[in-house]
Amino acid sequence: MSEYVVEAKNITKTFPTGRGEIPVPVLRGISLQVTAGEFVAIVGPSGSGKSTLLYCLSGLETVSSGEVFILEQPLSRLSRPAQATIRRDHIGFIFQSYNLIRSLSARDNVALPARLARRRVGAKAVDEALEQVSLSDRASYKPAMLSGGQQQRVAIARVLAMRPDVVFADEPTGALDTHAGGQVLDLLAGIARAGGSVVMVTHDLQAAARADRVVVLRDGATHRTLLRPRVEDVFAALAQDQPAGA
């Protein structure tokens, strides 16, 4: 039995540029493994392919070649309904734009994925998730009544209530101030400490340094892998071999 919750084997991703034109390669043969309880950050210059990699690892994008496994299940060999079942039952996704339903309260936003999946997530689990993100007193508030940091914490509570095996986070602190961003990172680290896996894309080097492992991408390929790095280590890895003035 594999020890990996997520595994990518030599994956590539290309995007068409127009009729008759050569597709543009975005990912170039990336292999990556994520174990239970591990917090992994993916960083890289703009255009390095980090967001595309996150979407491919989560199954929201298909790969052009290679294979992605979630809990040993090869995504490319599964039907669309089977892939949807894996995402529903085992994956949580935290979007930078929060993806909250504006007409629903914080409590109803947290409960919604379970209801759509027809899973038995009771009111107690929803309230506990809101308590974990310190928003019990905002449970009845709609998104427009919440700050950006509070909305992001609702999005995390939505994931906590579902208790997925792996959480994918796309720039979860990108629109937040330092204090709110720190709270979000504490929550993500807590998911990993509780035995879940977290894969986060970020441009924030301090956020990346909170991870157990940092994967540095460049031109769609793995450039460096850092274990429990300092901020200075991540900066040096990003700056290494960069053209002058880049």
Backbone bond lengths (Angstrom), bond angles and torsions (degrees), N, CA, C in turn:
res aa  C-N    CA-C-N  psi(-1)  N-CA   C-N-CA  omega(-1)  CA-C   N-CA-C  phi
1 M - - - 1.461 - - 1.532 110.12 -
2 S 1.334 116.57 135.18 1.453 120.92 -177.72 1.523 110.59 -69.23
3 E 1.338 115.67 145.99 1.467 120.27 176.49 1.524 111.39 -88.24
4 Y 1.329 117.71 -1.69 1.454 120.88 -173.12 1.529 112.11 -97.67
5 V 1.329 114.61 135.75 1.460 120.41 173.17 1.531 109.43 -80.14
6 V 1.327 115.61 -40.00 1.467 122.56 176.24 1.515 108.06 -128.59
7 E 1.323 115.81 135.83 1.460 119.67 176.48 1.527 109.33 -143.88
8 A 1.327 115.24 129.53 1.461 121.41 174.13 1.525 108.05 -113.23
9 K 1.310 116.22 131.98 1.462 121.16 -179.74 1.525 109.81 -119.15
10 N 1.336 114.83 104.89 1.463 122.40 172.18 1.531 111.81 51.60
11 I 1.322 117.00 48.69 1.463 119.51 -175.68 1.532 111.69 -84.13
12 T 1.323 114.30 143.93 1.459 121.84 173.70 1.521 108.67 -127.20
13 K 1.321 114.69 156.81 1.459 120.42 175.83 1.516 108.19 -146.20
14 T 1.332 115.40 126.21 1.456 120.81 175.60 1.520 109.01 -122.41
15 F 1.332 115.48 152.12 1.455 121.32 177.43 1.521 109.18 -123.39
16 P 1.329 117.38 136.30 1.471 119.71 177.93 1.526 110.91 -67.62
17 T 1.310 116.48 146.88 1.467 120.79 179.35 1.517 112.11 -107.66
18 G 1.295 117.89 -16.19 1.463 121.34 -178.51 1.507 109.71 159.81
19 R 1.307 116.12 167.06 1.455 121.23 -177.01 1.515 110.99 -61.57
20 G 1.333 115.07 125.65 1.458 120.52 177.28 1.510 114.75 79.71
21 E 1.328 117.87 -1.27 1.460 120.71 -179.43 1.524 110.72 -96.14
22 I 1.317 115.61 157.35 1.464 121.15 -179.37 1.526 109.53 -73.58
23 P 1.352 118.67 129.87 1.467 120.65 178.10 1.526 112.09 -59.05
24 V 1.310 115.62 146.66 1.467 121.40 -179.44 1.528 109.43 -89.51
25 P 1.343 117.72 122.83 1.469 119.11 176.75 1.522 110.91 -75.91
26 V 1.340 116.43 131.53 1.460 121.35 178.98 1.526 110.35 -110.67
27 L 1.322 117.62 -42.18 1.463 122.50 173.71 1.522 108.21 -114.21
28 R 1.338 115.56 135.32 1.456 120.54 -173.32 1.532 110.93 -125.21
29 G 1.311 116.73 78.21 1.459 120.81 173.00 1.517 114.60 70.14
30 I 1.329 116.92 54.84 1.465 121.15 -178.90 1.521 110.60 -92.84
31 S 1.317 115.71 133.26 1.463 122.57 172.17 1.525 107.90 -119.84
32 L 1.325 116.09 136.61 1.462 121.24 -173.88 1.516 109.10 -156.80
33 Q 1.338 116.25 141.13 1.459 121.39 176.86 1.527 109.29 -128.71
34 V 1.335 115.20 143.33 1.462 121.53 178.26 1.521 107.94 -130.89
35 T 1.338 116.39 127.00 1.460 120.80 -178.63 1.531 110.56 -98.87
36 A 1.315 115.82 165.79 1.464 121.10 177.31 1.527 109.67 -63.04
37 G 1.317 116.75 137.00 1.456 121.49 179.36 1.511 114.54 80.44
38 E 1.326 117.90 10.63 1.464 121.43 -177.11 1.529 110.69 -105.57
39 F 1.319 114.83 139.84 1.460 123.72 177.21 1.523 106.97 -110.44
40 V 1.338 116.44 111.36 1.463 122.28 -176.50 1.522 109.31 -114.99
41 A 1.334 116.17 131.50 1.462 121.42 175.52 1.524 109.06 -109.78
42 I 1.319 115.75 141.45 1.463 122.27 176.59 1.518 107.67 -116.24
43 V 1.334 116.10 123.33 1.459 121.39 -179.18 1.521 109.09 -128.75
44 G 1.320 115.26 166.21 1.458 120.26 177.33 1.510 109.99 165.64
45 P 1.324 117.01 163.36 1.466 120.18 177.44 1.522 110.86 -61.81
46 S 1.316 116.01 161.71 1.460 120.59 175.19 1.524 109.76 -56.48
47 G 1.330 115.91 131.87 1.456 119.73 -178.92 1.508 114.67 87.40
48 S 1.337 117.53 5.64 1.463 120.26 -177.76 1.525 112.71 -79.57
49 G 1.341 117.34 -13.81 1.452 120.60 177.59 1.515 114.70 102.03
50 K 1.334 117.27 10.52 1.468 118.72 -173.36 1.529 113.04 -66.76
51 S 1.332 118.36 -41.92 1.468 119.51 178.68 1.526 111.04 -69.12
52 T 1.326 116.71 -38.68 1.469 119.93 176.37 1.516 110.23 -60.91
53 L 1.330 117.21 -41.03 1.460 120.55 178.43 1.525 110.27 -61.82
54 L 1.322 117.62 -43.80 1.464 120.73 -179.72 1.532 110.61 -60.23
55 Y 1.320 115.97 -44.74 1.466 119.61 -178.87 1.528 111.59 -67.35
56 C 1.321 117.21 -34.19 1.463 120.03 176.91 1.531 110.75 -70.25
57 L 1.334 117.69 -41.34 1.460 120.61 179.32 1.524 111.76 -63.34
58 S 1.323 116.88 -32.37 1.462 120.69 -177.90 1.520 112.85 -86.82
59 G 1.324 116.88 -8.49 1.454 120.26 -178.97 1.516 114.03 86.26
60 L 1.330 118.50 3.00 1.456 120.81 177.40 1.526 111.49 -76.40
61 E 1.338 116.97 -20.61 1.458 123.08 171.59 1.523 107.99 -123.98
62 T 1.315 116.64 143.57 1.465 120.08 174.86 1.524 109.57 -85.81
63 V 1.316 116.43 148.83 1.462 120.63 177.04 1.525 109.13 -85.95
64 S 1.327 116.35 156.18 1.469 120.76 177.06 1.512 111.11 -81.81
65 S 1.329 116.63 -34.33 1.466 121.63 174.34 1.520 108.23 -155.86
66 G 1.339 116.26 168.47 1.452 120.37 -173.87 1.524 109.28 84.78
67 E 1.333 115.42 -167.95 1.454 119.18 -176.05 1.515 111.21 -148.30
68 V 1.340 115.19 143.89 1.465 123.22 172.38 1.514 107.85 -114.41
69 F 1.339 115.66 132.08 1.451 122.16 178.13 1.523 109.29 -114.84
70 I 1.320 117.00 132.39 1.459 123.05 170.36 1.521 106.76 -115.70
71 L 1.334 116.55 116.89 1.469 120.84 -176.49 1.521 111.03 50.01
72 E 1.332 115.22 45.55 1.461 125.38 177.23 1.523 114.44 73.19
73 Q 1.314 117.91 0.42 1.458 120.53 179.88 1.536 109.85 -90.34
74 P 1.342 118.66 121.05 1.474 121.02 179.50 1.529 110.15 -76.61
75 L 1.312 117.24 114.16 1.460 120.99 -171.91 1.520 113.08 -61.66
76 S 1.342 117.92 -38.17 1.460 119.74 -175.40 1.523 112.69 -68.63
77 R 1.316 116.88 -19.54 1.468 119.86 -178.29 1.530 112.35 -95.46
78 L 1.320 116.30 0.69 1.457 120.24 -179.13 1.528 110.62 -97.79
79 S 1.310 116.31 149.52 1.458 120.80 173.63 1.529 109.32 -67.91
80 R 1.306 116.82 164.06 1.466 119.78 178.45 1.529 112.24 -60.86
81 P 1.342 118.52 -41.66 1.471 117.95 176.20 1.527 112.47 -61.50
82 A 1.356 117.02 -37.68 1.467 120.21 179.66 1.522 110.62 -68.12
83 Q 1.332 117.20 -38.88 1.467 120.03 175.92 1.524 110.40 -63.55
84 A 1.321 116.53 -41.92 1.463 120.11 179.31 1.521 110.89 -62.68
85 T 1.323 116.85 -36.01 1.466 120.93 178.39 1.521 110.90 -65.02
86 I 1.331 117.23 -41.66 1.465 120.70 178.16 1.522 110.27 -63.46
87 R 1.327 116.86 -44.70 1.470 119.10 179.09 1.524 110.85 -63.32
88 R 1.318 116.46 -39.10 1.464 120.94 -178.44 1.518 111.97 -68.11
89 D 1.330 116.73 -41.61 1.463 120.97 -171.31 1.526 114.30 -93.59
90 H 1.318 118.07 -21.60 1.464 119.30 -170.84 1.523 115.08 -128.28
91 I 1.334 118.69 -10.68 1.463 121.18 -171.84 1.524 110.61 -122.05
92 G 1.331 115.62 138.04 1.455 121.78 169.55 1.518 108.56 -118.51
93 F 1.331 118.04 141.45 1.466 121.19 -179.17 1.522 108.70 -126.81
94 I 1.326 115.70 127.89 1.465 122.24 177.34 1.528 107.37 -110.44
95 F 1.320 115.50 113.95 1.454 121.46 -176.99 1.525 110.39 -92.96
96 Q 1.320 115.42 149.37 1.466 119.61 177.97 1.521 110.93 -62.46
97 S 1.338 116.75 -31.08 1.465 121.23 -177.89 1.530 112.64 -88.49
98 Y 1.345 116.52 8.19 1.470 124.95 175.90 1.532 113.51 73.25
99 N 1.356 118.32 -43.53 1.469 122.38 179.65 1.530 112.72 56.73
100 L 1.320 116.08 43.31 1.462 120.79 174.85 1.528 109.43 -90.52
101 I 1.324 116.10 149.74 1.462 121.35 175.52 1.525 107.84 -84.03
102 R 1.322 116.10 117.85 1.465 121.05 -170.46 1.527 112.81 -66.16
103 S 1.320 117.60 -25.70 1.465 120.15 -177.24 1.529 112.68 -85.81
104 L 1.352 116.76 -4.66 1.462 120.53 -177.77 1.521 110.99 -106.34
105 S 1.319 115.87 151.00 1.457 120.89 175.34 1.525 110.07 -70.85
106 A 1.329 116.45 168.72 1.459 120.72 176.72 1.525 110.19 -57.34
107 R 1.334 116.99 -44.49 1.468 120.84 -179.90 1.529 111.04 -60.32
108 D 1.332 116.86 -44.84 1.463 120.18 -178.32 1.528 111.53 -69.83
109 N 1.337 117.22 -33.47 1.466 119.91 175.37 1.526 110.81 -63.55
110 V 1.329 116.49 -40.37 1.469 120.31 179.47 1.524 110.58 -66.72
111 A 1.320 116.89 -37.93 1.467 121.25 -176.73 1.524 113.39 -79.42
112 L 1.341 117.65 -19.96 1.459 120.93 -170.44 1.530 114.79 -58.26
113 P 1.360 120.40 -48.67 1.473 118.75 -178.08 1.525 112.95 -57.91
114 A 1.315 117.36 -39.17 1.466 120.25 179.33 1.524 110.68 -65.23
115 R 1.336 116.22 -39.41 1.458 119.13 178.99 1.521 111.22 -66.21
116 L 1.332 116.48 -41.86 1.456 119.87 179.12 1.528 111.35 -64.66
117 A 1.344 115.64 -33.80 1.464 120.47 179.81 1.525 112.50 -85.43
118 R 1.340 115.36 -2.01 1.464 121.28 -178.54 1.533 111.37 57.14
119 R 1.327 114.09 39.39 1.459 120.50 176.77 1.521 109.36 -100.62
120 R 1.306 115.55 149.37 1.465 120.74 -178.56 1.529 109.93 -86.11
121 V 1.303 115.45 85.84 1.461 121.81 173.15 1.522 105.63 -112.72
122 G 1.326 115.69 106.71 1.457 120.59 -173.17 1.514 114.02 -76.63
123 A 1.315 114.92 172.76 1.463 121.12 179.58 1.522 111.21 -59.79
124 K 1.334 116.50 -33.58 1.459 120.02 -179.95 1.521 111.10 -63.08
125 A 1.345 117.10 -43.13 1.462 120.74 -179.96 1.523 110.82 -64.99
126 V 1.333 116.47 -38.50 1.467 120.35 178.47 1.521 110.16 -65.34
127 D 1.332 116.91 -46.11 1.468 120.45 179.32 1.526 111.46 -64.05
128 E 1.335 117.37 -37.11 1.465 120.37 177.86 1.526 110.87 -65.38
129 A 1.340 116.67 -38.66 1.460 119.95 178.58 1.528 110.79 -64.81
130 L 1.332 116.91 -41.05 1.471 119.84 177.37 1.525 110.96 -66.77
131 E 1.323 117.02 -35.18 1.461 120.09 177.11 1.521 111.24 -65.86
132 Q 1.340 116.63 -37.74 1.463 120.88 179.29 1.519 111.54 -61.39
133 V 1.327 116.85 -31.84 1.463 119.66 -179.72 1.535 111.51 -100.26
134 S 1.339 115.78 14.95 1.476 122.60 175.60 1.525 112.74 58.94
135 L 1.340 116.01 42.62 1.458 119.88 179.56 1.530 112.21 -127.42
136 S 1.317 117.01 23.68 1.466 119.12 178.78 1.522 112.11 -57.61
137 D 1.330 115.58 -35.13 1.467 119.16 -177.90 1.529 112.69 -81.07
138 R 1.327 117.32 -0.78 1.470 121.54 178.25 1.529 111.30 -116.83
139 A 1.322 117.53 14.29 1.462 121.64 -174.21 1.517 112.93 -58.54
140 S 1.318 117.47 -33.75 1.471 121.09 -176.77 1.527 112.63 -90.03
141 Y 1.337 117.24 -2.92 1.464 121.09 -176.80 1.530 110.62 -79.79
142 K 1.323 116.18 141.83 1.454 121.41 172.64 1.533 109.58 -85.74
143 P 1.341 117.80 159.91 1.467 120.23 -174.81 1.528 114.95 -51.38
144 A 1.329 117.71 -38.12 1.468 120.05 -178.21 1.522 112.48 -63.07
145 M 1.326 117.46 -19.08 1.460 122.27 -179.17 1.528 111.64 -92.86
146 L 1.327 117.11 0.84 1.463 121.89 -176.43 1.520 110.82 -113.05
147 S 1.330 116.35 150.89 1.464 121.26 174.83 1.529 109.32 -73.05
148 G 1.327 115.92 169.75 1.462 119.75 178.09 1.516 111.88 -59.55
149 G 1.331 116.29 -42.71 1.465 119.72 179.08 1.520 112.00 -64.11
150 Q 1.334 116.65 -38.93 1.460 120.17 178.70 1.529 111.10 -67.81
151 Q 1.335 117.13 -38.78 1.457 120.04 177.69 1.533 110.79 -63.48
152 Q 1.324 116.29 -40.24 1.460 118.69 178.80 1.522 110.73 -65.81
153 R 1.332 116.87 -36.66 1.464 119.59 177.35 1.532 111.77 -68.03
154 V 1.338 117.74 -32.43 1.466 120.04 172.85 1.528 109.50 -63.32
155 A 1.332 116.47 -42.14 1.462 120.37 178.57 1.530 110.98 -61.29
156 I 1.322 116.39 -36.55 1.466 119.85 177.98 1.523 110.40 -72.52
157 A 1.333 117.24 -39.36 1.463 120.10 176.75 1.525 110.58 -60.16
158 R 1.308 116.83 -36.51 1.471 121.79 177.05 1.526 110.35 -58.80
159 V 1.327 115.86 -38.90 1.467 120.62 177.48 1.528 110.43 -72.93
160 L 1.322 116.73 -43.13 1.463 120.30 -178.34 1.526 111.48 -59.66
161 A 1.327 116.69 -39.13 1.462 120.40 -178.63 1.521 111.87 -64.41
162 M 1.338 116.80 -30.06 1.461 121.04 -178.88 1.533 112.46 -83.77
163 R 1.350 116.00 -19.61 1.463 122.02 179.63 1.534 113.05 51.36
164 P 1.318 117.65 57.89 1.471 120.18 -178.99 1.524 111.59 -74.85
165 D 1.312 115.86 164.39 1.461 120.86 177.10 1.520 111.68 -75.62
166 V 1.333 116.56 -30.92 1.463 120.15 -179.08 1.516 109.38 -142.23
167 V 1.341 114.94 139.31 1.462 122.23 178.33 1.522 108.63 -115.37
168 F 1.331 115.91 127.99 1.455 121.99 174.15 1.526 107.73 -105.60
169 A 1.322 116.74 129.40 1.464 121.65 -175.86 1.521 109.63 -126.17
170 D 1.329 116.18 121.14 1.457 121.97 -177.78 1.521 109.59 -102.02
171 E 1.334 116.69 104.97 1.469 122.80 -179.76 1.532 111.22 46.70
172 P 1.329 118.60 55.27 1.466 120.41 -173.09 1.519 114.48 -66.90
173 T 1.341 118.50 -17.15 1.465 120.58 179.37 1.525 111.78 -111.08
174 G 1.337 116.91 6.33 1.461 120.43 -171.35 1.514 115.14 -59.56
175 A 1.335 117.27 -33.73 1.467 120.56 -176.55 1.519 112.70 -106.23
176 L 1.336 117.06 14.40 1.456 120.57 -173.07 1.529 111.90 -111.44
177 D 1.342 115.42 155.87 1.458 119.00 173.78 1.526 109.46 -76.56
178 T 1.325 116.10 175.14 1.461 120.53 -173.42 1.517 112.25 -59.92
179 H 1.344 116.83 -43.80 1.464 120.38 -178.05 1.526 111.31 -64.96
180 A 1.333 116.73 -49.69 1.468 120.55 -179.36 1.522 110.65 -64.57
181 G 1.334 116.19 -39.09 1.462 119.70 178.19 1.521 111.76 -62.64
182 G 1.341 116.57 -39.18 1.459 120.38 177.65 1.517 112.27 -63.15
183 Q 1.339 116.26 -38.35 1.463 120.07 177.71 1.526 111.13 -63.62
184 V 1.326 116.50 -41.74 1.463 120.61 179.74 1.530 110.33 -64.41
185 L 1.323 117.24 -42.53 1.465 120.49 179.50 1.526 111.31 -65.40
186 D 1.328 117.25 -36.91 1.469 120.37 175.61 1.528 110.82 -60.02
187 L 1.343 115.92 -41.14 1.461 120.16 -179.70 1.524 111.41 -67.15
188 L 1.333 116.94 -41.12 1.465 120.03 178.29 1.522 110.92 -64.77
189 A 1.332 116.68 -42.48 1.467 119.88 177.16 1.522 110.78 -62.33
190 G 1.339 116.35 -35.85 1.454 120.46 178.12 1.518 112.68 -64.66
191 I 1.334 117.11 -36.43 1.462 120.63 176.50 1.525 110.04 -60.75
192 A 1.337 116.29 -43.65 1.470 119.83 179.14 1.528 111.46 -66.72
193 R 1.331 117.24 -41.24 1.469 119.55 178.95 1.526 111.87 -62.60
194 A 1.334 116.08 -28.50 1.459 120.48 179.71 1.529 112.27 -82.23
195 G 1.329 117.22 0.35 1.454 120.66 176.21 1.502 115.64 107.44
196 G 1.343 117.75 -5.76 1.458 120.18 175.33 1.523 110.50 -80.72
197 S 1.310 116.12 169.99 1.459 121.40 175.52 1.517 108.88 -111.08
198 V 1.332 116.68 143.62 1.462 121.94 179.96 1.522 108.67 -128.83
199 V 1.328 116.06 129.10 1.462 122.01 174.17 1.523 106.83 -121.92
200 M 1.326 116.54 117.69 1.461 121.97 -173.23 1.519 111.48 -123.42
201 V 1.314 116.50 130.94 1.461 121.98 168.81 1.520 107.92 -95.20
202 T 1.322 116.72 133.05 1.464 119.78 179.91 1.518 110.70 -153.17
203 H 1.324 115.27 151.71 1.465 120.97 171.02 1.525 110.36 -100.84
204 D 1.345 116.45 -6.14 1.462 123.00 -176.49 1.541 108.70 -87.18
205 L 1.313 116.86 112.39 1.458 120.46 -174.94 1.525 112.03 -68.15
206 Q 1.324 117.37 -32.81 1.466 119.86 176.58 1.529 110.55 -67.23
207 A 1.332 116.26 -38.11 1.468 119.84 176.00 1.523 109.97 -64.34
208 A 1.317 117.08 -44.14 1.463 121.00 -179.67 1.521 111.54 -60.24
209 A 1.330 116.16 -37.60 1.463 120.17 -178.09 1.518 112.95 -68.75
210 R 1.323 118.32 -10.01 1.458 121.20 175.21 1.536 111.73 -78.51
211 A 1.323 116.95 -14.49 1.459 121.53 -175.50 1.532 111.63 -79.86
212 D 1.332 115.50 160.66 1.465 120.91 174.75 1.525 111.00 -71.61
213 R 1.338 115.10 -33.08 1.461 120.17 -177.47 1.517 108.84 -144.99
214 V 1.313 116.16 139.63 1.465 121.82 178.92 1.524 108.82 -119.36
215 V 1.329 115.54 125.17 1.461 122.04 176.44 1.523 107.59 -102.88
216 V 1.326 116.12 120.74 1.458 121.87 -178.51 1.528 108.54 -100.36
217 L 1.336 115.66 121.02 1.460 120.52 178.37 1.519 110.74 -100.39
218 R 1.312 114.46 149.68 1.464 120.66 170.49 1.518 108.32 -149.84
219 D 1.323 116.14 127.79 1.469 122.28 179.31 1.525 112.05 52.46
220 G 1.342 116.00 39.83 1.453 120.28 174.43 1.510 115.88 78.21
221 A 1.323 117.06 11.97 1.466 120.81 -179.64 1.526 109.33 -133.55
222 T 1.328 116.15 158.15 1.468 120.59 176.90 1.518 109.59 -71.19
223 H 1.307 116.21 121.04 1.466 122.14 -179.06 1.523 111.37 -94.76
224 R 1.317 116.94 -45.64 1.460 122.29 178.85 1.525 108.76 -149.43
225 T 1.337 115.46 156.16 1.464 121.78 169.99 1.523 107.36 -127.77
226 L 1.330 116.66 127.18 1.459 122.60 -175.72 1.520 109.62 -118.17
227 L 1.333 117.14 134.30 1.454 122.44 178.40 1.525 109.92 -101.66
228 R 1.348 115.95 122.90 1.458 123.13 -179.99 1.539 111.94 42.44
229 P 1.321 116.55 57.43 1.474 119.18 -174.45 1.518 112.94 -79.94
230 R 1.330 115.03 161.70 1.457 121.83 167.15 1.529 108.08 -84.91
231 V 1.326 116.33 165.00 1.464 120.00 177.77 1.524 109.66 -56.88
232 E 1.337 116.18 -40.23 1.470 120.62 -178.96 1.519 111.31 -61.62
233 D 1.335 117.02 -35.17 1.466 120.63 179.94 1.529 110.96 -67.64
234 V 1.329 115.80 -40.84 1.464 119.54 179.64 1.530 109.65 -66.80
235 F 1.324 116.04 -42.67 1.475 119.95 178.72 1.528 110.58 -60.47
236 A 1.328 116.54 -43.99 1.467 120.02 -178.50 1.520 110.78 -64.87
237 A 1.331 116.72 -39.23 1.468 119.47 179.66 1.522 111.36 -66.13
238 L 1.319 116.96 -36.56 1.467 120.26 178.06 1.518 111.59 -71.00
239 A 1.333 115.49 -36.70 1.461 119.72 -176.72 1.516 112.45 -79.01
240 Q 1.325 118.41 -21.64 1.458 122.17 -175.11 1.518 111.31 -58.86
241 D 1.298 114.96 130.02 1.469 123.17 176.81 1.524 113.96 64.74
242 Q 1.341 118.10 11.80 1.446 119.60 176.00 1.525 109.11 -72.05
243 P 1.319 118.21 141.63 1.465 120.02 176.07 1.517 110.62 -61.35
244 A 1.302 117.00 149.10 1.461 121.44 179.20 1.526 109.21 -59.40
245 G 1.333 114.34 132.82 1.456 120.48 179.86 1.509 114.13 84.67
246 A 1.360 118.36 -0.48 1.453 120.70 -178.48 1.502 110.96 -73.93
